[in-house]
């Protein structure tokens, strides 16, 4: 407990809580708020984004004039011209005109400039202003005054086409086009440097609130302007070391709150779940789950994730519900949400969302009988988040049009992450030796290896176990309890009979009974031994202890009256040790084990009825249950008289159709 509180306290952010809760558009329900000190009013994200866009618009892209490009390309043109002139098919006297016109055309293009336009700066149209740098001198131009490569090629084509003195236009155009290159080169590095400098100079504040100035009056409307002042005051309070106080004192406060939460949890366990309170493994598991969630929240706050609702808070009640029970899951979830509320913004809204989603998670897996319930639970949690999100948005904004649907994305991711609970449950089961309802579902599969072996070696016992499972499950559902657990226990309670199946009447052929050749003491010991053998088989096959409890207790410490009374009748002069005819126990210690004992005895006894009818079945059920009560077999099982009455009624109605005959010695 101490280690858990210490770890949580160590990781929690060490900043004091701003004591006021407020929302834009609502009334200020506290006393008049006077500024305790001067502080700057921070700009809103929208204002900062507008300033950023203004800065980016004000910075013109920088282009450098590369003079070497014109010189190089003109010289290359002359070289190409001389080499290719013989292919022009013109008179020698026309050579000078062709050459001079080509040089003049290239000079006019490069003097105007050739560049590539950037879509980034085409905000108001295809053209934009830019700065041209030449010899460290900057000149503002507009792209409308320059050529792009395509425009330069089109210009050259038009000029050559309009010159009547040029006969072989295609020949000259091909040479000129090859020599048109960009000479205005975009300087991306310098442009970005200017933009970054401009962004760094953006002011994050707009105005000041002086010490002693009224920020908001009691019951005044929190306008956007007032809201921003409150946000600025809160941020100043939480960031300024001189204001927010000593971190060591904050640590003490957090330790006290964490200690209180864990203490309340321990008190709850001590009062209502003493079995968990006395089991260090289970307490360790619970504290690990709580500590892990709180550390995850602390990391999320410290790393400033965009939204705390990305954290899958519903994972805690899911894990605790499946590994333990509904009441404990709800109690732990409430405590975890309460402590988290001190460190998240809009704590009431956070608590409302998480408490309702946790309740939905717990209720949706109240009776886990199919794996598809995992996905159904996730959908129900998402539906709860959606309803809460829409409701809170409508209360806050008063309009459907102002709902920010993109803000619902964190909830979707949170629900998807909550599905990680199921592999974590398996991990916790293996580490802490706890059996979840997921494992119970696997155990109740009649195709499981041990149950298949039972159906092969002792088919009568297998059928008996199925009938007992049906009786016990129906009863436990009506009186309250874990139906899946009692069904699993019923299916495995008689697996010890696989060792000597022929000694049990349900597996015997008619007319053949091996007990006829045995003494009463030997027969009793063989029958009783199926309990200890069942425990051995269960442990050898790694069945959970919670299932082995059903094997131990399904006969309690009752006496095997058939063989005991037969011994007394036939050997009245001999001394008899009654313990030879008594099961080792212990007696049932839960509702589930108690119901199984009753279902097992009633189902077994009902097979001995010769002509079953309503009267004989009613009499049989009452006799068996009364006998167990008289023997004190249900003293530790937490079953009330009202539960007993309900069990009688259910057993009677379900046994009306059973017509099997069975000897009473296996009672």
VENTAGI-V389345 format. One record per pair of residues at least 12 apart in sequence whose C-alpha atoms are under 8 Angstrom apart, sorted by the first residue. I is the first residue (numbers start at 1). GAP is how many residues later the second one is. D is the distance in whole Angstrom. If there is no record, write none. Layout:
[[I	GAP	D] [I	GAP	D]]
//
This chain:
[[1	261	7] [1	286	7] [2	257	8] [4	283	6] [4	284	7] [4	287	6] [5	250	7] [5	253	6] [5	254	6] [5	257	7] [5	286	8] [6	249	7] [7	284	7] [7	288	8] [8	250	8] [8	283	6] [8	286	6] [8	287	6] [9	242	7] [9	245	6] [9	246	6] [9	249	7] [10	241	8] [11	284	6] [11	287	6] [11	288	8] [12	282	8] [12	283	7] [12	286	5] [13	285	6] [13	288	7] [13	289	7] [13	330	8] [14	233	6] [14	236	6] [14	237	7] [15	223	6] [15	229	7] [15	232	7] [15	235	7] [16	222	6] [16	228	6] [16	229	8] [16	234	7] [17	221	7] [17	325	7] [17	326	7] [18	216	6] [18	219	7] [18	220	7] [21	325	7] [23	199	7] [23	204	8] [23	373	8] [24	198	5] [24	199	6] [24	200	6] [24	203	6] [24	372	8] [25	196	6] [25	197	5] [25	198	6] [25	199	8] [25	371	7] [25	372	8] [26	195	6] [26	196	6] [26	370	8] [27	192	5] [27	193	5] [27	194	5] [27	195	6] [28	188	7] [28	189	7] [28	190	6] [28	191	5] [28	192	5] [28	193	6] [28	194	6] [29	189	6] [29	190	5] [29	191	8] [30	188	6] [30	189	7] [31	186	7] [31	187	5] [32	182	7] [32	183	8] [32	184	6] [32	185	4] [32	186	5] [33	181	6] [33	182	6] [33	183	5] [33	184	6] [33	185	8] [34	177	8] [34	178	6] [34	179	6] [34	180	5] [34	181	6] [34	182	7] [35	174	7] [35	175	7] [35	176	5] [35	177	5] [35	178	5] [35	179	6] [35	180	6] [36	175	6] [36	176	6] [37	173	7] [37	174	4] [37	175	7] [38	170	7] [38	171	5] [38	172	4] [38	173	4] [39	169	6] [39	170	5] [39	171	7] [39	172	8] [39	193	8] [39	194	7] [39	197	7] [40	165	6] [40	166	7] [40	167	6] [40	168	4] [40	169	6] [40	192	7] [41	164	5] [41	165	6] [41	166	6] [41	167	6] [41	168	7] [41	187	7] [41	188	6] [41	191	6] [41	192	8] [42	162	6] [42	163	4] [42	164	6] [42	186	7] [42	187	8] [42	189	8] [42	190	6] [43	161	6] [43	162	5] [43	163	6] [43	185	8] [44	184	7] [48	156	7] [51	151	7] [52	147	6] [52	150	7] [55	140	7] [55	143	6] [55	144	7] [56	139	6] [56	142	8] [56	143	8] [59	132	8] [59	135	7] [59	136	6] [59	139	8] [60	69	6] [60	70	5] [60	71	6] [60	131	8] [61	60	8] [61	68	8] [61	69	5] [61	70	6] [61	125	7] [61	126	8] [61	127	8] [61	130	6] [62	68	6] [62	69	5] [62	70	6] [62	71	7] [62	124	6] [62	125	6] [62	126	7] [62	128	7] [62	129	6] [63	67	7] [63	68	6] [63	69	5] [63	70	6] [63	121	6] [63	122	5] [63	123	4] [63	124	5] [64	68	6] [64	69	5] [64	70	6] [64	119	8] [64	120	6] [64	121	5] [64	122	6] [64	123	7] [65	67	7] [65	68	6] [65	69	6] [65	118	6] [65	119	5] [65	120	7] [66	117	5] [66	118	6] [66	119	7] [67	116	7] [69	112	7] [69	113	8] [69	114	6] [70	36	8] [70	37	7] [70	40	6] [70	113	7] [73	106	5] [73	107	7] [73	108	8] [74	29	7] [74	32	7] [74	33	8] [74	105	7] [76	103	7] [77	26	8] [77	98	7] [77	99	7] [77	102	6] [78	21	7] [80	95	7] [81	18	7] [81	94	7] [88	80	7] [88	83	6] [89	79	8] [90	77	8] [90	78	8] [98	68	7] [98	74	8] [102	70	7] [102	74	7] [105	51	7] [105	54	8] [106	70	7] [106	73	8] [106	74	7] [109	38	8] [109	43	7] [110	73	7] [112	33	7] [112	34	6] [112	35	7] [113	33	5] [113	34	6] [113	69	8] [113	70	6] [113	71	6] [114	32	6] [114	33	5] [114	34	5] [114	35	6] [114	38	7] [114	67	7] [114	68	5] [114	69	6] [114	70	6] [115	31	7] [115	32	6] [115	33	5] [115	34	7] [115	67	5] [115	68	7] [115	69	5] [115	70	7] [115	71	8] [116	32	6] [116	33	7] [116	66	7] [116	69	8] [116	70	8] [117	26	8] [117	31	7] [127	15	7] [127	16	5] [127	17	6] [128	14	6] [128	15	6] [128	16	8] [129	12	6] [129	13	4] [129	14	6] [130	12	6] [130	13	7] [132	52	8] [149	31	7] [149	32	7] [149	33	7] [152	28	7] [153	24	6] [153	27	7] [156	17	7] [156	20	8] [156	21	8] [157	16	6] [160	12	8] [160	13	7] [209	20	8] [215	14	7] [215	15	8] [257	82	7] [258	81	7] [261	74	6] [261	75	8] [261	78	7] [265	66	8] [265	67	7] [265	70	8] [281	151	6] [282	150	7] [282	152	8] [285	143	7] [285	147	7] [286	34	8] [289	27	7] [290	26	7] [290	46	7] [293	20	8] [293	23	8] [294	42	8] [294	46	7] [296	15	8] [297	14	7] [297	43	8] [301	43	8] [307	103	7] [308	36	7] [309	101	6] [309	102	6] [309	105	7] [310	100	5] [310	101	6] [310	103	6] [310	104	5] [311	103	6] [311	106	8] [312	102	4] [312	103	6] [312	105	6] [312	106	5] [313	41	7] [313	45	8] [313	101	8] [313	105	8] [314	40	7] [314	43	7] [314	44	5] [314	47	7] [314	101	8] [314	104	6] [315	103	5] [315	104	8] [315	105	8] [315	106	6] [316	13	8] [316	17	7] [317	12	5] [317	13	7] [317	15	7] [317	16	6] [317	41	6] [317	44	7] [317	45	6] [318	40	8] [318	43	6] [318	44	6] [318	103	7] [319	102	6] [319	103	8] [319	105	8] [319	106	6] [321	41	6] [321	44	8] [321	45	8] [322	43	8] [322	103	8] [322	114	6] [322	115	6] [322	116	8] [323	102	7] [323	111	7] [323	112	7] [323	113	5] [323	114	7] [324	112	7] [326	36	6] [326	37	8] [326	40	7] [329	33	7] [330	28	7] [330	29	7] [330	32	7] [333	22	7] [333	25	7] [334	21	7] [337	14	6] [337	17	7] [337	18	7] [338	13	7] [353	32	7] [353	35	7] [356	28	7] [357	24	5] [357	27	6] [357	28	7] [358	23	8] [360	17	8] [360	20	7] [360	21	6] [360	24	7] [361	16	6] [361	17	8] [361	19	8] [361	20	6] [364	12	8] [364	13	5] [364	16	7] [365	12	7] [367	117	8] [368	69	6] [368	70	8] [368	116	8] [369	68	8] [369	72	7] [369	115	7] [370	71	8] [371	67	8] [374	45	8] [378	37	6] [378	38	8] [378	40	8] [378	41	7] [381	34	7] [382	29	7] [382	30	7] [382	33	6] [385	26	7] [386	22	8] [389	19	7] [390	13	7] [433	111	8] [434	110	8] [435	109	7] [435	111	7] [437	47	7] [437	48	8] [440	44	7] [440	45	6] [440	48	6] [441	43	7] [443	45	6] [444	40	8] [444	43	7] [444	44	5] [444	47	7] [450	91	8] [451	40	8] [451	41	8] [454	41	6] [454	44	6] [457	41	6] [457	44	7] [458	39	7] [458	40	6] [458	43	6] [458	49	6] [459	48	7] [460	46	5] [460	47	5] [461	33	7] [461	36	7] [461	45	6] [461	46	7] [462	29	8] [464	42	8] [464	139	8] [464	140	8] [465	25	6] [465	26	5] [465	27	7] [465	28	8] [465	29	7] [466	24	7] [466	25	6] [467	136	7] [468	22	6] [468	23	8] [468	128	7] [468	131	6] [468	132	6] [468	135	6] [469	17	7] [469	18	5] [469	19	8] [469	20	8] [469	21	5] [469	22	6] [469	127	8] [469	130	8] [470	17	7] [471	128	6] [471	179	8] [471	180	6] [471	183	7] [472	14	7] [472	15	7] [472	18	8] [472	123	6] [472	124	6] [472	127	6] [473	13	6] [473	14	6] [474	176	7] [475	120	7] [475	171	7] [475	172	6] [475	175	6] [475	176	8] [476	115	8] [476	116	7] [476	119	7] [478	168	7] [479	164	6] [479	167	7] [479	168	8] [481	110	7] [481	111	7] [482	110	7] [483	109	8] [485	62	8] [485	107	7] [486	106	5] [486	107	7] [486	110	7] [488	59	7] [489	58	5] [489	59	8] [489	61	5] [489	62	7] [489	107	8] [490	60	7] [490	106	7] [492	55	7] [492	59	7] [493	41	7] [493	54	8] [493	55	8] [493	57	6] [493	58	4] [493	61	7] [494	36	7] [494	37	7] [494	40	7] [494	57	7] [495	35	8] [495	39	5] [495	42	7] [495	43	8] [496	33	8] [496	34	4] [496	35	6] [496	36	7] [496	37	5] [496	38	3] [496	39	7] [496	41	7] [497	33	5] [497	36	8] [497	37	7] [499	31	8] [499	34	8] [502	12	7] [503	12	7] [503	23	8] [503	24	7] [504	23	8] [504	162	8] [505	157	7] [505	158	7] [506	156	7] [520	43	5] [520	44	7] [520	46	7] [520	47	6] [521	42	7] [521	59	7] [521	60	7] [523	40	8] [524	36	7] [524	39	6] [524	56	7] [524	57	6] [525	55	7] [525	56	7] [527	139	7] [528	53	8] [528	54	8] [528	55	6] [531	20	6] [531	21	6] [532	20	8] [534	17	7] [535	13	6] [535	16	7] [535	17	7] [549	44	8] [550	38	8] [550	43	6] [550	46	8] [552	33	6] [552	34	7] [553	32	6] [553	33	5] [553	34	5] [553	35	5] [553	40	7] [553	44	7] [554	33	8] [554	34	7] [554	39	7] [554	40	8] [554	42	6] [554	43	5] [554	46	7] [555	28	7] [555	30	7] [555	32	7] [555	42	6] [556	27	7] [556	28	7] [556	29	4] [556	30	5] [556	31	4] [556	32	6] [556	41	8] [556	77	6] [557	25	6] [557	26	5] [557	27	5] [557	28	4] [557	29	6] [557	30	6] [557	76	8] [558	24	6] [558	25	6] [558	27	8] [558	73	7] [558	75	8] [559	19	8] [559	20	8] [559	22	6] [559	23	4] [559	24	6] [560	21	5] [560	22	6] [560	23	8] [560	105	7] [560	106	7] [560	107	6] [561	20	8] [561	104	7] [561	106	8] [562	102	6] [562	103	4] [562	104	8] [562	105	8] [563	18	7] [563	102	6] [564	14	8] [564	17	6] [587	46	6] [587	47	7] [587	49	7] [588	45	7] [588	46	6] [588	48	6] [588	49	6] [589	45	8] [589	47	5] [589	48	4] [589	49	7] [590	46	7] [590	47	4] [590	48	6] [590	49	8] [591	46	5] [591	47	6] [591	48	6] [592	45	8] [593	44	7] [594	40	6] [594	43	6] [594	45	8] [598	26	8] [598	27	7] [598	30	8] [599	52	8] [601	23	7] [601	66	6] [602	18	7] [602	19	6] [602	22	6] [602	23	8] [602	49	8] [603	52	8] [604	58	7] [604	60	8] [604	62	8] [604	63	7] [605	15	8] [605	57	7] [605	58	8] [605	59	6] [605	62	7] [606	14	7] [606	49	8] [606	52	7] [606	53	8] [606	54	7] [606	55	7] [606	56	7] [607	51	7] [607	52	7] [607	53	4] [607	54	4] [607	55	4] [607	56	8] [608	52	6] [608	53	4] [608	54	4] [608	55	6] [608	56	7] [609	50	7] [609	51	7] [609	52	6] [609	53	7] [610	49	8] [610	50	8] [610	51	6] [611	48	7] [612	44	8] [612	46	8] [612	47	6] [613	43	7] [614	38	8] [614	42	6] [617	35	6] [617	38	7] [617	39	7] [618	34	6] [621	27	7] [621	30	7] [621	31	7] [622	26	7] [625	23	8]]
//
